[in-house]
Amino acid sequence: MVKISKEAALQYHEAGRPGKIEVKPTKAYRTQTDLSLAYSPGVAYPCLEIQENPDNAYRYTDKGNLVAVISNGTAVLGLGDIGAMSGKPVMEGKGLLFKIYGGIDVFDIEVAEKDPEKFCEAVERIAPTFGGINLEDIKAPECFYIEERLKRTLDIPVMHDDQHGTAIISAAGLKNALEVCGKDIRQVRIVVNGAGAAAISCTKLYMALGAQKENIVMLDSKGVISASRADLNEQKRFFATQRTDIHTLEEAIRGADVFVGLSKGNVLSQDMVRSMAKDPVIFALANPVPEISYEDAMAARPDVLMSTGRTDYPNQINNVIGFPYIFRGALDVHATAINEEMKMAAVHAIADLAKQPVPDVVNDVYKVNNLHFGRDYFIPKPVDPRLIAEVSAAVAKAAIDSGVARRTIDNWEEYKRSLSVLLGQETKLTQKLYSTAAAHPQRVVFAEAIHPTMLKAAVQAKAEGICQPILLGNDEVLAKLAKQLDLSLEGIDIVNLRHPSEQERRERYARILTEKRQREGYTFQEANDKMFERNYFGMMMVETGEADAFITGLYTKYSNTVKVVKEVIGIRPQYKHFGAMHIINSPKGTIYIADTLVNENPDTETLIDIAMLANKSVKFFNEKPVVAMISHSNFGSSQSDGAKKVKAAVEFMQEHYPQLPIDGEMQLGFALDRELRDEQYPFTRLFGKDVNTLVFPNLTSARSSYKMLQMLTPDVEIIGPIQMGLNKPIHFIDFGASVRDVVNIVAIAVIDAYVDKVKKNIAIED
């Protein structure tokens, strides 16, 4: 684990804008009309609607997506009672986690009040602002009273995360750990070291899963909590054991199946671990120093199933796996509470998710290839993108079924998709691409299947029903790589193009290519030699109709690939050039950028082809293109050769495509700022329109633009490159592309191939 120094932590919190969160407007505010709608007089109308029906606050305000993180600073992390103000950095941090994992807005509220009654009164007074209350870092036993009272007096979800967050995640982990070692929770002996808020809540939830009270021993700082002790509060008394033969942790843990530590570091010795039952389950959750280190526990008992609260060891019990999604589901149905049914739904959703195949993004983050359900992975990782959909939906459904929801959800699949869009994991465009491709899967050749990213993408594309992959490569080598990556190649075709069995096909392809290019100096022998190369062979599969689309470029130079595609596939007859496009999906809309791959310094004729291809490609994605041709000049302000070639291309396009909204030459700022453009250049053909298609004057400017966005704006999704103008669906991949990037291009290639087939069938019928 990276060592965090005091200096680094203080610099992180102080640098730039102090703190970790801010408030941003979600509505337009530039014009006087905008401000009149936002405030006076327009704001009066939603106020009156809410007065008439309080539930309208969910329609007209952020109440339905706003949570208060509230603390009095009496039990801050491992720091104890440091006061409300001192705990503010922690509450801001909790707000950050709510936002990045659940898309939930947060106000952190630090209440300087230790008296439970007065604290509750303060929270009750401000509750109308919020859709939910997250209580944080409040010491026991006051936290129990505070939560119970607020749950009773408020009609919005209230949860003390220190209690229930740890309980939900550890319960999911315990359920799965016992399944791995084949033990019945109703039979196992459980020792809980610690008797604070988290320990009490965890143990109650274990009992809800089936753990028997008589099989549970709980300890506090004074030893075993037994019925003979007179110093117990109500919460501890509930767990008091009747046994008189055990007083210490060493005595209690002998023969136990499960140890759950919610106490302090280094209290569990190796000898104690050795005294436990076969396949012991140890949750050492004290942070940053666990009750026993992972290394010591494994050295004592290799059969141990281990969890800690740390990121650098397997099976981390991390509250972030739960609270953002529990509140997300509760908010989305306007729940009046977070009840036991909702918490248990979260437990089962989290536990079930760990049994599913692990997404590539998770493996990449943890630098592994083979995470799968078992001893080292029985709890989902915090970065798992599926958590928001699976856990939130389970919680929302439980809220509806248990009668605490104000609204219902009819289409659960659509709801899950909307959650993925919310966090930028998917967009409406990619959802549409995937669903369209899955409706018409095609045969797609993967040229560079020996590359781990390409192989993973092929397997994932097949699993999602997008295509039937065809892998080019040595079948033995690919099988070995698949085993290393823990991938199944079942049902996937592999073509070893260099194998003697493919000689006839290589020669047939060579004859076809020689016939096509015989007037360009091609000989059969030259063409036959080229059929030992993946790009030539794979593209010929598409050219001959033995495959429908082709993916390459992950480690092949563009210049080499462009040469091959011109020879084998060729450019569509109506064009003299082809190009590529990238799609930029941002919170402000979708932008199409051309040419981002092929033409280094296009002349006017090439720019015209690129503009026509961009027009056609944007329509392919069912959008109406509004095109700006970019330059350093604005409408003749410069007479440089670069500006003149763009101007000439614009004039051609406007003459031959009078219905197409296209104009230029113009600077990028004016292209994307409609108000500024309309004010300065009201004569433009783009007046009153938002540009969605940008044609750049050269390759450097186009690639630099989307690459800069990619590096500086993590919330922007970039899809591409997408080929424009080739005779067949041949698509390229950017160097360094992720598995998801490749699958996105596969979806486009599949749709491209399907559309081509439909057009050909229509032509035949005509």
WOVEN-V808229 format. One record per residue. N is the residue number from 1. RES is the residue in one letter. D_FIRST is the distance of its C-alpha to the first C-alpha in Angstrom with 2 decimals. Layout:
n res d_first
N RES D_FIRST
N RES D_FIRST
This chain:
n res d_first
1 M 0.00
2 V 3.80
3 K 6.26
4 I 8.96
5 S 12.35
6 K 15.54
7 E 17.25
8 A 14.92
9 A 15.02
10 L 18.78
11 Q 19.38
12 Y 17.77
13 H 20.09
14 E 23.08
15 A 23.32
16 G 26.07
17 R 27.15
18 P 25.75
19 G 23.89
20 K 22.29
21 I 25.29
22 E 28.90
23 V 32.09
24 K 33.69
25 P 37.23
26 T 37.74
27 K 41.44
28 A 43.55
29 Y 44.54
30 R 46.13
31 T 49.78
32 Q 52.09
33 T 52.54
34 D 48.79
35 L 48.70
36 S 51.84
37 L 50.26
38 A 47.01
39 Y 48.85
40 S 52.55
41 P 54.72
42 G 52.77
43 V 50.26
44 A 53.14
45 Y 53.53
46 P 50.16
47 C 50.62
48 L 53.93
49 E 52.54
50 I 49.88
51 Q 52.61
52 E 54.59
53 N 51.72
54 P 48.46
55 D 46.58
56 N 47.29
57 A 44.48
58 Y 42.23
59 R 44.36
60 Y 44.72
61 T 41.62
62 D 37.84
63 K 38.15
64 G 37.19
65 N 33.81
66 L 33.11
67 V 31.09
68 A 31.03
69 V 27.86
70 I 29.66
71 S 28.64
72 N 30.40
73 G 27.29
74 T 28.16
75 A 24.88
76 V 22.11
77 L 18.65
78 G 18.27
79 L 20.62
80 G 23.87
81 D 27.11
82 I 26.41
83 G 28.99
84 A 29.35
85 M 28.88
86 S 25.77
87 G 24.14
88 K 25.01
89 P 21.64
90 V 20.23
91 M 23.28
92 E 22.97
93 G 19.41
94 K 20.92
95 G 23.61
96 L 21.28
97 L 19.79
98 F 23.40
99 K 24.43
100 I 21.89
101 Y 21.78
102 G 25.32
103 G 27.33
104 I 28.44
105 D 29.62
106 V 28.79
107 F 30.38
108 D 28.38
109 I 30.97
110 E 30.58
111 V 33.60
112 A 34.59
113 E 36.28
114 K 35.53
115 D 38.75
116 P 38.05
117 E 41.46
118 K 41.21
119 F 37.65
120 C 38.87
121 E 41.88
122 A 39.80
123 V 37.70
124 E 40.88
125 R 42.52
126 I 39.88
127 A 39.16
128 P 41.64
129 T 39.30
130 F 36.61
131 G 36.23
132 G 33.72
133 I 32.23
134 N 28.62
135 L 28.71
136 E 25.55
137 D 24.59
138 I 28.10
139 K 28.57
140 A 30.41
141 P 33.24
142 E 34.26
143 C 31.82
144 F 33.82
145 Y 37.08
146 I 35.78
147 E 34.45
148 E 37.56
149 R 39.91
150 L 38.36
151 K 38.30
152 R 41.97
153 T 43.08
154 L 41.21
155 D 41.81
156 I 38.34
157 P 35.12
158 V 33.48
159 M 30.24
160 H 28.21
161 D 24.74
162 D 23.35
163 Q 25.93
164 H 26.34
165 G 23.08
166 T 21.27
167 A 24.55
168 I 24.93
169 I 21.53
170 S 21.59
171 A 25.24
172 A 24.56
173 G 21.94
174 L 24.42
175 K 27.23
176 N 25.52
177 A 24.11
178 L 27.67
179 E 29.07
180 V 26.96
181 C 28.28
182 G 31.71
183 K 32.15
184 D 34.20
185 I 32.67
186 R 36.20
187 Q 36.26
188 V 32.86
189 R 32.37
190 I 29.51
191 V 28.22
192 V 26.55
193 N 25.16
194 G 25.45
195 A 28.32
196 G 27.20
197 A 27.46
198 A 24.61
199 A 25.84
200 I 29.42
201 S 28.73
202 C 26.54
203 T 29.25
204 K 32.02
205 L 30.43
206 Y 30.01
207 M 33.70
208 A 34.49
209 L 32.98
210 G 35.36
211 A 33.89
212 Q 36.83
213 K 36.98
214 E 38.63
215 N 35.69
216 I 33.16
217 V 32.52
218 M 30.68
219 L 29.79
220 D 29.31
221 S 28.90
222 K 32.47
223 G 32.12
224 V 33.47
225 I 34.99
226 S 38.49
227 A 41.77
228 S 43.23
229 R 41.03
230 A 42.74
231 D 39.75
232 L 38.28
233 N 38.05
234 E 39.11
235 Q 35.70
236 K 35.01
237 R 38.61
238 F 38.23
239 F 35.86
240 A 37.82
241 T 38.52
242 Q 42.04
243 R 40.91
244 T 42.05
245 D 40.66
246 I 37.00
247 H 35.73
248 T 32.27
249 L 29.00
250 E 29.87
251 E 33.21
252 A 32.04
253 I 29.39
254 R 31.76
255 G 32.51
256 A 30.34
257 D 28.88
258 V 26.14
259 F 23.98
260 V 22.48
261 G 20.70
262 L 20.82
263 S 21.26
264 K 19.20
265 G 16.85
266 N 18.18
267 V 21.55
268 L 21.65
269 S 22.59
270 Q 22.71
271 D 26.48
272 M 26.35
273 V 24.35
274 R 26.99
275 S 29.67
276 M 28.64
277 A 30.51
278 K 29.89
279 D 26.85
280 P 25.29
281 V 23.08
282 I 20.41
283 F 18.67
284 A 16.65
285 L 15.89
286 A 15.69
287 N 12.81
288 P 10.61
289 V 12.11
290 P 13.79
291 E 17.36
292 I 16.42
293 S 13.27
294 Y 12.92
295 E 13.91
296 D 16.84
297 A 18.08
298 M 18.22
299 A 19.86
300 A 22.37
301 R 23.26
302 P 22.41
303 D 24.14
304 V 21.76
305 L 20.51
306 M 17.24
307 S 15.51
308 T 13.01
309 G 12.12
310 R 8.37
311 T 7.29
312 D 5.47
313 Y 8.98
314 P 12.45
315 N 14.77
316 Q 12.89
317 I 15.64
318 N 15.23
319 N 18.41
320 V 18.12
321 I 19.35
322 G 22.53
323 F 23.82
324 P 24.21
325 Y 26.17
326 I 28.13
327 F 29.39
328 R 29.95
329 G 32.24
330 A 33.94
331 L 34.64
332 D 35.99
333 V 38.72
334 H 39.33
335 A 38.63
336 T 40.08
337 A 37.42
338 I 34.33
339 N 35.95
340 E 35.11
341 E 36.14
342 M 33.65
343 K 30.75
344 M 31.80
345 A 32.13
346 A 28.50
347 V 27.54
348 H 29.57
349 A 28.50
350 I 24.77
351 A 25.61
352 D 27.93
353 L 25.56
354 A 23.19
355 K 26.28
356 Q 26.97
357 P 26.04
358 V 22.64
359 P 23.06
360 D 22.15
361 V 20.08
362 V 17.61
363 N 17.55
364 D 17.09
365 V 14.04
366 Y 12.25
367 K 14.07
368 V 16.29
369 N 20.03
370 N 21.10
371 L 19.49
372 H 22.40
373 F 23.44
374 G 23.00
375 R 21.00
376 D 17.61
377 Y 18.46
378 F 20.71
379 I 19.16
380 P 18.99
381 K 15.82
382 P 15.77
383 V 16.57
384 D 19.59
385 P 22.53
386 R 25.02
387 L 23.92
388 I 26.01
389 A 29.10
390 E 28.99
391 V 27.90
392 S 29.87
393 A 32.93
394 A 32.82
395 V 32.64
396 A 35.38
397 K 37.58
398 A 37.22
399 A 38.19
400 I 41.26
401 D 42.24
402 S 41.94
403 G 44.04
404 V 41.73
405 A 41.57
406 R 43.91
407 R 43.65
408 T 43.26
409 I 41.64
410 D 43.98
411 N 42.07
412 W 38.69
413 E 37.78
414 E 38.59
415 Y 36.55
416 K 33.45
417 R 34.09
418 S 34.48
419 L 31.04
420 S 29.51
421 V 31.60
422 L 30.51
423 L 26.89
424 G 27.99
425 Q 26.93
426 E 30.59
427 T 33.69
428 K 37.27
429 L 38.04
430 T 35.52
431 Q 36.58
432 K 40.15
433 L 39.44
434 Y 37.80
435 S 40.53
436 T 43.26
437 A 41.89
438 A 41.44
439 A 45.07
440 H 46.26
441 P 43.91
442 Q 44.97
443 R 44.48
444 V 41.78
445 V 41.30
446 F 37.82
447 A 38.55
448 E 35.14
449 A 34.13
450 I 32.54
451 H 29.72
452 P 26.88
453 T 26.86
454 M 30.63
455 L 30.75
456 K 28.27
457 A 30.33
458 A 33.53
459 V 32.40
460 Q 31.11
461 A 34.33
462 K 36.38
463 A 34.47
464 E 35.14
465 G 38.78
466 I 38.95
467 C 40.41
468 Q 41.51
469 P 39.39
470 I 41.05
471 L 38.74
472 L 40.13
473 G 39.05
474 N 39.49
475 D 39.25
476 E 37.88
477 V 35.11
478 L 34.23
479 A 34.29
480 K 31.89
481 L 29.47
482 A 29.84
483 K 29.04
484 Q 25.83
485 L 24.86
486 D 26.20
487 L 28.91
488 S 32.49
489 L 35.28
490 E 37.95
491 G 40.63
492 I 39.47
493 D 42.03
494 I 41.22
495 V 43.68
496 N 43.61
497 L 45.77
498 R 46.39
499 H 47.63
500 P 51.41
501 S 51.81
502 E 51.01
503 Q 53.71
504 E 56.24
505 R 53.89
506 R 52.82
507 E 56.49
508 R 57.36
509 Y 54.68
510 A 55.91
511 R 59.48
512 I 58.48
513 L 56.52
514 T 59.37
515 E 61.86
516 K 59.84
517 R 59.39
518 Q 62.52
519 R 63.93
520 E 60.83
521 G 61.41
522 Y 59.33
523 T 60.47
524 F 59.71
525 Q 58.12
526 E 55.78
527 A 54.81
528 N 54.39
529 D 52.02
530 K 49.88
531 M 49.57
532 F 47.18
533 E 44.68
534 R 42.46
535 N 43.26
536 Y 47.01
537 F 47.14
538 G 44.95
539 M 46.85
540 M 50.09
541 M 49.01
542 V 48.89
543 E 52.05
544 T 53.98
545 G 52.72
546 E 50.91
547 A 47.71
548 D 47.31
549 A 44.42
550 F 42.22
551 I 38.63
552 T 37.56
553 G 35.94
554 L 32.26
555 Y 32.72
556 T 36.47
557 K 37.81
558 Y 39.53
559 S 42.62
560 N 43.10
561 T 42.59
562 V 45.00
563 K 47.62
564 V 47.37
565 V 47.54
566 K 50.63
567 E 52.35
568 V 51.56
569 I 51.27
570 G 52.92
571 I 53.10
572 R 54.92
573 P 58.58
574 Q 58.72
575 Y 56.16
576 K 56.04
577 H 52.31
578 F 49.16
579 G 45.85
580 A 42.51
581 M 41.02
582 H 37.65
583 I 37.35
584 I 35.33
585 N 34.59
586 S 33.79
587 P 34.27
588 K 37.56
589 G 38.88
590 T 39.09
591 I 40.03
592 Y 41.30
593 I 40.98
594 A 43.24
595 D 43.47
596 T 39.88
597 L 40.31
598 V 43.77
599 N 46.23
600 E 45.20
601 N 48.08
602 P 50.34
603 D 53.96
604 T 55.88
605 E 56.77
606 T 53.17
607 L 52.01
608 I 54.70
609 D 53.44
610 I 49.84
611 A 51.11
612 M 53.15
613 L 50.29
614 A 47.93
615 N 50.62
616 K 50.91
617 S 47.18
618 V 46.52
619 K 49.41
620 F 47.80
621 F 45.01
622 N 47.76
623 E 47.50
624 K 50.27
625 P 49.41
626 V 49.89
627 V 49.59
628 A 49.06
629 M 49.60
630 I 47.44
631 S 48.59
632 H 48.35
633 S 51.83
634 N 53.12
635 F 56.37
636 G 58.13
637 S 56.76
638 S 56.13
639 Q 58.48
640 S 56.04
641 D 56.16
642 G 52.71
643 A 53.87
644 K 57.21
645 K 55.80
646 V 53.73
647 K 56.80
648 A 58.96
649 A 56.57
650 V 56.58
651 E 60.36
652 F 60.62
653 M 58.28
654 Q 60.10
655 E 63.42
656 H 62.58
657 Y 60.23
658 P 61.87
659 Q 60.11
660 L 56.58
661 P 54.89
662 I 53.96
663 D 54.33
664 G 53.30
665 E 52.86
666 M 50.43
667 Q 47.26
668 L 44.06
669 G 44.01
670 F 47.47
671 A 46.68
672 L 43.87
673 D 45.44
674 R 48.47
675 E 49.84
676 L 49.73
677 R 51.28
678 D 54.00
679 E 54.86
680 Q 55.12
681 Y 56.44
682 P 58.29
683 F 60.25
684 T 57.30
685 R 57.52
686 L 54.08
687 F 55.38
688 G 53.76
689 K 51.33
690 D 47.55
691 V 46.71
692 N 44.48
693 T 45.18
694 L 44.64
695 V 46.36
696 F 45.13
697 P 47.46
698 N 45.32
699 L 42.27
700 T 40.28
701 S 40.63
702 A 39.94
703 R 36.75
704 S 35.50
705 S 36.10
706 Y 34.11
707 K 31.30
708 M 30.95
709 L 30.83
710 Q 28.22
711 M 25.89
712 L 26.63
713 T 27.14
714 P 24.48
715 D 26.83
716 V 29.48
717 E 30.08
718 I 31.73
719 I 33.83
720 G 35.54
721 P 37.22
722 I 40.22
723 Q 43.26
724 M 46.56
725 G 49.96
726 L 49.68
727 N 52.17
728 K 49.59
729 P 46.06
730 I 44.05
731 H 40.66
732 F 38.03
733 I 34.26
734 D 32.30
735 F 30.29
736 G 26.61
737 A 27.61
738 S 25.41
739 V 26.77
740 R 27.87
741 D 29.62
742 V 31.53
743 V 32.52
744 N 33.81
745 I 36.04
746 V 37.16
747 A 38.33
748 I 40.29
749 A 41.75
750 V 42.90
751 I 44.60
752 D 46.09
753 A 47.55
754 Y 48.88
755 V 50.56
756 D 52.16
757 K 53.58
758 V 54.97
759 K 56.65
760 K 58.20
761 N 59.52
762 I 61.07
763 A 62.64
764 I 64.10
765 E 65.53
766 D 67.06
